[in-house]
Every structure is written in C-alpha cells, then in structure tokens.
Amino acid sequence: MTRISLIIPVLNEGASLRDFLERLQDWRALGHELILVDGGSNDGSPEIAAPYVDQLCRAKPSRAGQMNYGAERASGDALLFLHADTQLPERGLELLRAALAAGAQWGWFDVRFDNPALVFKMIAGFMNLRARWTRVCTGDQALFLTRKMFDRVGGFPQQSLMEDVAISKRLRQHAEPIVMSAKVETASRRWQQRGIISTILLMWDLRLRYFLGQSPESLHARYYPKD
C-alpha cells in the first residue's frame, strides 16, 4: 500500500481546526500520516491539534518553510499538502491512491468554494481552467506528489509568496500533472473580507508582477500590507 503523508501548515486556525482534523481521522485509521506544522500560533492551534495528528511540529512562520519542514519528517511514499481551510472530497483518498497506483507523479484537485453564490462558482471555474491550461496549481488545490519527485525538485523554494507557482513550474519540467476532477472545498472568507473585485484584481496584479520578475518578498508586502 502506498502510504501518504498529509502535511498541513497552520497559523492561527484554532477556530475551525478541530472539525478540519476530525474529518481526516479515517486517513490515520488506514495507516496514513498527518503532520501539522505550526508557524507560531497564539490561539491554541497546537494544543487543539495534538490529539489528532501523528506529528506536531513547530517552525518559523513561512508557508514554504513549514511545508518543507513537514516533508523532511514525513515517512510516506507520497506527500499531500493541505491548507487548514480546505476540505478534501469524500472519495479523495480512494482517488489519490488510484492515481498514484497508475503512475501519477504529481497533481492536484479541482477546487470549489464553500459559498454557493454564482460569483464564487465562476471564480472557481476560472481557477480550475487556468491551472489546467498553465499546469500550475494554487495552494488551495491540495498539491500531491511522490516523495521521489519532491526530492528531485528540491521541495518548495524558500520564498515568502508564490511558492505553489514556483514548485509547479519545477514539477512540470519533469512530468505531466494529473488533475482530479473531484473537487476540494476551500473557504471563501479571504475573498469576502477583502472584497471580491478587490481580491481578483490583487491576484491578477501579483501574478503579473511575479511573471515580470518582481521578488516574492515585495509581493508578500503587497499581499499582507502592514496596518
């Protein structure tokens, strides 16, 4: 059996963390591994997570760094990187095991939002089309890959933003991705808090600037402006 290590980077997700992890306990019961990497939460996230994971790690707050830290400690044949506000589909484990057994080296799931409004269906549809067309996924889409492929590309680049784009570009040089049509469900809260139009324009702006060569650090400052 292919053993899968789920690696979950967290920073202050305590409000919803217990429910999120409870949904993954079937994976543990079947012998797969849950690794949570906390980036310095001050809301009790590590204490909430402790009974529900196989490894509870602490690292400096950096999504790329946290995911690499978890991967270093993973014992699985394959790695699945999962955000704490994203839920896997009901048949996610079955589909993932089948894809890996068929020779998949890396890939992701299509995405939908937890808000059923038409605008979020349109945003998700565009995200899925763009990811398939460019062979570049976002962190919300639950990137998975074999251990060998992760080591081959050197893991996530140590950068403060766009690490999902950067590793996808590395991976597509070595193998074609497998895209799961079964959808993960991710939270719409970021879009609602910032405003839908504002968020769309910000995402386009960040991706264009990254394409034109601006540093991830400068993009991080635009994405997370100081109050």
TORDO-389029 format. One record per residue (C-alpha): y, x, z; residue number from 1. Coordinates in Angstrom, 1 decimal, padded with zeros to 4 digits. Layout:
N
ATOM      Y      X      Z   i
ATOM      Y      X      Z NUM
...
END
This chain:
227
ATOM      Y      X      Z   i
ATOM  000.0  000.0  000.0   1
ATOM  003.5  001.2 -000.9   2
ATOM  005.4  001.5  002.4   3
ATOM  009.1  000.5  002.2   4
ATOM  011.8  001.8  004.4   5
ATOM  014.8 -000.6  004.7   6
ATOM  017.9  001.3  005.6   7
ATOM  020.8 -000.7  007.0   8
ATOM  024.3  000.9  007.5   9
ATOM  026.2 -001.0  010.2  10
ATOM  029.7 -001.0  011.7  11
ATOM  030.7 -003.9  014.0  12
ATOM  028.3 -006.5  012.6  13
ATOM  027.3 -007.8  016.1  14
ATOM  028.3 -011.4  015.4  15
ATOM  025.6 -012.0  012.8  16
ATOM  023.3 -009.0  013.3  17
ATOM  020.5 -010.7  015.4  18
ATOM  020.0 -013.5  012.8  19
ATOM  020.0 -011.0  010.0  20
ATOM  017.4 -008.8  011.6  21
ATOM  015.2 -011.6  012.7  22
ATOM  014.7 -012.6  009.1  23
ATOM  013.3 -009.1  008.4  24
ATOM  010.6 -009.1  011.1  25
ATOM  007.9 -010.2  008.6  26
ATOM  008.5 -006.9  006.8  27
ATOM  007.8 -005.0  010.0  28
ATOM  004.7 -007.1  010.7  29
ATOM  003.3 -005.9  007.4  30
ATOM  003.9 -002.3  008.2  31
ATOM  007.2 -001.6  006.6  32
ATOM  010.0  000.2  008.4  33
ATOM  013.5 -001.0  009.5  34
ATOM  016.1  001.8  010.1  35
ATOM  019.5  000.8  011.3  36
ATOM  022.3  003.4  011.2  37
ATOM  025.3  002.6  013.3  38
ATOM  028.6  004.2  012.4  39
ATOM  030.3  003.8  015.8  40
ATOM  030.4  000.1  016.5  41
ATOM  032.3 -001.1  019.6  42
ATOM  030.9 -004.7  019.5  43
ATOM  027.5 -004.1  020.9  44
ATOM  025.7 -003.8  017.5  45
ATOM  023.3 -001.1  018.5  46
ATOM  022.2 -002.9  021.6  47
ATOM  021.7 -006.1  019.7  48
ATOM  019.7 -004.3  017.0  49
ATOM  017.5 -002.2  019.2  50
ATOM  014.6 -004.6  019.7  51
ATOM  014.4 -005.5  016.0  52
ATOM  014.2 -002.1  014.3  53
ATOM  011.8  000.8  014.2  54
ATOM  014.6  003.4  014.3  55
ATOM  018.1  003.1  015.7  56
ATOM  020.3  005.9  014.6  57
ATOM  024.0  006.8  015.1  58
ATOM  026.1  008.7  012.5  59
ATOM  029.7  009.2  011.6  60
ATOM  031.3  006.1  010.0  61
ATOM  030.7  006.6  006.3  62
ATOM  028.5  004.2  004.3  63
ATOM  027.2  007.0  002.1  64
ATOM  026.7  009.3  005.0  65
ATOM  025.0  006.6  007.1  66
ATOM  022.6  005.7  004.3  67
ATOM  021.7  009.4  003.7  68
ATOM  021.2  009.8  007.4  69
ATOM  018.8  006.9  007.5  70
ATOM  017.0  008.1  004.3  71
ATOM  016.4  011.5  005.9  72
ATOM  014.5  009.9  008.7  73
ATOM  012.6  007.3  006.6  74
ATOM  008.8  007.6  006.2  75
ATOM  008.4  005.1  003.4  76
ATOM  007.3  005.7 -000.2  77
ATOM  010.3  003.6 -001.3  78
ATOM  013.8  003.0  000.1  79
ATOM  015.7 -000.2  000.1  80
ATOM  019.4  000.0  001.1  81
ATOM  020.6 -003.3  002.6  82
ATOM  024.0 -004.4  003.8  83
ATOM  024.1 -006.4  007.0  84
ATOM  025.9 -009.3  005.4  85
ATOM  023.3 -009.6  002.6  86
ATOM  020.0 -011.6  002.8  87
ATOM  017.0 -010.8  000.7  88
ATOM  015.4 -013.6 -001.3  89
ATOM  012.4 -015.3  000.2  90
ATOM  010.0 -013.6 -002.2  91
ATOM  011.9 -010.3 -002.0  92
ATOM  009.0 -008.2 -000.6  93
ATOM  006.4 -009.6 -003.0  94
ATOM  008.7 -009.0 -006.0  95
ATOM  009.7 -005.5 -004.9  96
ATOM  006.1 -004.4 -004.2  97
ATOM  005.0 -005.7 -007.6  98
ATOM  007.9 -003.9 -009.4  99
ATOM  007.0 -000.6 -007.6 100
ATOM  003.3 -001.0 -008.4 101
ATOM  004.3 -001.5 -012.0 102
ATOM  006.1  001.9 -012.1 103
ATOM  009.7  001.0 -011.3 104
ATOM  011.6  004.0 -010.1 105
ATOM  014.9  002.3 -009.1 106
ATOM  016.7 -001.0 -009.5 107
ATOM  018.5 -003.8 -007.7 108
ATOM  018.6 -007.6 -007.3 109
ATOM  021.0 -010.1 -008.9 110
ATOM  023.5 -011.5 -006.4 111
ATOM  024.9 -014.8 -005.3 112
ATOM  027.4 -015.7 -002.6 113
ATOM  026.8 -017.8  000.5 114
ATOM  029.7 -020.0 -000.6 115
ATOM  028.6 -022.6 -003.2 116
ATOM  032.0 -023.1 -004.7 117
ATOM  032.2 -022.7 -008.5 118
ATOM  034.6 -019.8 -008.4 119
ATOM  032.0 -017.7 -006.4 120
ATOM  029.3 -018.7 -008.8 121
ATOM  031.5 -017.3 -011.6 122
ATOM  032.3 -014.1 -009.8 123
ATOM  028.6 -013.5 -009.0 124
ATOM  027.6 -014.2 -012.6 125
ATOM  030.2 -011.7 -013.8 126
ATOM  029.0 -009.1 -011.3 127
ATOM  025.4 -009.5 -012.5 128
ATOM  026.2 -009.3 -016.1 129
ATOM  028.4 -006.2 -015.6 130
ATOM  025.7 -004.5 -013.5 131
ATOM  023.0 -005.1 -016.2 132
ATOM  025.3 -004.0 -019.0 133
ATOM  026.5 -000.8 -017.4 134
ATOM  023.3 -000.1 -015.4 135
ATOM  025.5  000.3 -012.4 136
ATOM  024.9 -001.8 -009.3 137
ATOM  027.1 -002.6 -006.3 138
ATOM  026.0 -002.1 -002.7 139
ATOM  025.7 -005.9 -002.2 140
ATOM  022.8 -005.9 -004.7 141
ATOM  020.3 -004.2 -002.5 142
ATOM  019.6 -000.9 -004.3 143
ATOM  016.0  000.2 -004.1 144
ATOM  014.3  003.4 -005.4 145
ATOM  011.3  005.6 -004.8 146
ATOM  011.5  008.4 -002.3 147
ATOM  010.9  010.9 -005.1 148
ATOM  013.8  009.5 -007.2 149
ATOM  016.1  009.5 -004.2 150
ATOM  015.3  013.2 -003.5 151
ATOM  015.6  014.0 -007.2 152
ATOM  019.2  012.8 -007.5 153
ATOM  020.1  014.3 -004.1 154
ATOM  020.9  011.0 -002.4 155
ATOM  024.3  009.3 -002.2 156
ATOM  027.3  011.6 -003.0 157
ATOM  029.2  012.3  000.2 158
ATOM  032.3  010.2 -000.8 159
ATOM  034.2  007.5  001.1 160
ATOM  034.1  004.8 -001.6 161
ATOM  032.2  004.1 -004.9 162
ATOM  029.0  005.8 -003.6 163
ATOM  027.0  002.9 -005.2 164
ATOM  028.6  003.5 -008.6 165
ATOM  028.1  007.3 -008.3 166
ATOM  024.4  007.2 -007.4 167
ATOM  023.7  004.6 -010.1 168
ATOM  025.2  006.9 -012.7 169
ATOM  022.9  009.7 -011.5 170
ATOM  019.8  007.5 -011.4 171
ATOM  020.3  006.1 -014.9 172
ATOM  020.2  009.6 -016.3 173
ATOM  016.5  009.8 -015.2 174
ATOM  015.1  006.3 -015.6 175
ATOM  016.0  002.8 -016.7 176
ATOM  016.6  000.4 -013.8 177
ATOM  014.6 -002.7 -013.0 178
ATOM  016.8 -005.7 -012.2 179
ATOM  015.3 -008.5 -010.1 180
ATOM  016.4 -012.0 -011.3 181
ATOM  015.6 -013.3 -007.8 182
ATOM  019.0 -013.2 -006.0 183
ATOM  020.1 -011.7 -002.8 184
ATOM  022.7 -013.7 -001.0 185
ATOM  025.8 -012.0  000.2 186
ATOM  028.8 -013.1  002.3 187
ATOM  032.0 -014.3  000.7 188
ATOM  034.1 -013.5  003.8 189
ATOM  035.8 -010.4  002.3 190
ATOM  036.9 -012.4 -000.7 191
ATOM  038.1 -015.3  001.4 192
ATOM  040.0 -013.1  003.9 193
ATOM  041.8 -011.1  001.2 194
ATOM  042.2 -013.9 -001.3 195
ATOM  040.0 -014.4 -004.3 196
ATOM  042.5 -013.4 -007.0 197
ATOM  043.8 -010.5 -005.0 198
ATOM  040.3 -009.2 -004.4 199
ATOM  039.3 -009.5 -008.1 200
ATOM  042.5 -007.6 -009.1 201
ATOM  041.9 -005.0 -006.4 202
ATOM  038.3 -004.4 -007.5 203
ATOM  039.3 -004.0 -011.2 204
ATOM  042.1 -001.6 -010.1 205
ATOM  039.8  000.5 -008.0 206
ATOM  037.1  000.7 -010.7 207
ATOM  039.7  001.7 -013.4 208
ATOM  041.2  004.3 -011.2 209
ATOM  037.7  005.7 -010.4 210
ATOM  036.9  005.8 -014.1 211
ATOM  040.2  007.7 -014.8 212
ATOM  039.2  010.3 -012.2 213
ATOM  041.1  009.4 -009.0 214
ATOM  039.4  010.7 -005.9 215
ATOM  037.2  008.3 -003.7 216
ATOM  039.4  009.3 -000.8 217
ATOM  042.6  007.9 -002.4 218
ATOM  040.7  004.8 -003.5 219
ATOM  039.4  004.3  000.1 220
ATOM  043.0  004.4  001.3 221
ATOM  043.9  001.6 -001.2 222
ATOM  040.8 -000.5 -000.2 223
ATOM  041.3  000.0  003.6 224
ATOM  045.1  000.2  004.0 225
ATOM  046.3  001.1  007.4 226
ATOM  048.2 -001.6  009.3 227
END
